[in-house]
Amino acid sequence: MANLFHINSPFADAVRKLVQMIYVGLLWFLCSIPIVTMGAATTALYEVLLKMVKNKEGYIASAFFGAFRRNLKSATPVWILLLLGEVIFGVNLFYYAVLGGGQFPIQCAVFTILLLVVQIISCYVFPVLARFENTITGTFHMAALLAVRNLGWTIIIVFVQFLTIIICWFFLYFPVMFLMGITGYIQAVVFEHIFERLLIEGRVTERHEMGKRCED
């Protein structure tokens, strides 16, 4: 029993990693408050968590803020484009589905699909930004390809994100400060598996141009 609480025991390692997940989730929450910086914060979150999967995260705060500053310029326009897409498609879906009284089934189906596509791409965009240097177009292209090629994993990732939203909704958004690091780590395990497989297969090269790393 004494070994259970030893500083180098598996239990102590698990607790330490859980605390780190919560910590990086809190940093993400604080840096996301201005809203416009949420893209950079999310990219920094995944960059730290992807390293954490391989036990290479180092000091959490310095790693997070370093990634945040480094990705602020590239992640912000990506985030704004995604946000605009969600708002435009979401408003149209609300208009046709709710205000339209169910009289526009085709429009409802179209905007539901478009909104779902944006959501799925957004699942991959920020982890891709965290792992690979790319253009905005290349980032979206790679995110879309990975989402399609890894459909099974995509379903799991979407489920985890949906579950996070449901939990936060029922608890008035308070747990988001703690959940993002935990659920983000679960997703990071999946993303790391996908990225490593691509690297092994030679499909991608870290910190390389999109045109050469998305070729079949």
DAQUICOR-V157513 format. One record per pair of residues at least 6 apart in sequence whose C-alpha atoms are under 7 Angstrom apart, sorted by the first residue. I is the first residue (numbers start at 1). GAP is how many residues later the second one is. D is the distance in whole Angstrom. If there is no record, write none. Layout:
I_GAP_D ; I_GAP_D
//
This chain:
3_6_7 ; 4_7_6 ; 5_6_7 ; 5_7_6 ; 6_6_7 ; 21_160_4 ; 21_161_5 ; 22_156_5 ; 22_159_5 ; 22_160_7 ; 24_21_7 ; 24_36_7 ; 24_157_6 ; 25_152_6 ; 25_153_6 ; 25_154_7 ; 25_155_5 ; 25_156_4 ; 26_151_5 ; 26_152_6 ; 28_13_5 ; 28_14_7 ; 28_17_6 ; 29_148_6 ; 31_6_7 ; 31_7_7 ; 31_10_6 ; 32_6_4 ; 32_9_6 ; 36_40_7 ; 37_39_6 ; 39_36_5 ; 39_37_5 ; 39_40_5 ; 40_28_5 ; 40_31_5 ; 40_32_5 ; 40_35_5 ; 40_36_6 ; 41_27_6 ; 42_84_6 ; 43_28_7 ; 43_83_5 ; 43_84_6 ; 43_86_6 ; 43_87_5 ; 44_20_5 ; 44_23_5 ; 44_24_5 ; 44_86_7 ; 45_19_7 ; 46_81_6 ; 46_84_6 ; 46_142_7 ; 47_20_7 ; 47_83_5 ; 47_84_7 ; 48_9_6 ; 48_15_6 ; 48_16_6 ; 49_136_6 ; 49_139_6 ; 50_138_5 ; 50_142_6 ; 51_6_5 ; 53_136_6 ; 57_6_7 ; 78_58_7 ; 82_36_7 ; 82_40_7 ; 85_33_7 ; 86_29_6 ; 86_32_7 ; 89_22_6 ; 89_25_7 ; 89_26_6 ; 90_25_7 ; 92_19_7 ; 93_15_6 ; 93_18_6 ; 93_19_7 ; 96_6_7 ; 96_8_6 ; 96_11_7 ; 96_12_6 ; 97_11_6 ; 120_27_7 ; 120_38_7 ; 121_22_6 ; 121_23_6 ; 121_26_7 ; 124_19_5 ; 124_23_7 ; 125_14_6 ; 125_15_6 ; 125_18_5 ; 128_11_7 ; 128_15_7 ; 129_10_7 ; 131_75_7 ; 132_74_5 ; 132_75_5 ; 132_76_7 ; 133_74_5 ; 133_75_6 ; 134_75_6 ; 134_76_6 ; 138_72_5 ; 142_72_7 ; 147_7_6 ; 157_30_6 ; 160_23_7 ; 168_6_7 ; 168_7_6 ; 168_8_6 ; 198_6_6 ; 199_6_6 ; 203_10_5 ; 203_11_6 ; 203_12_6 ; 203_13_7 ; 204_9_4 ; 204_10_6 ; 205_8_6
//
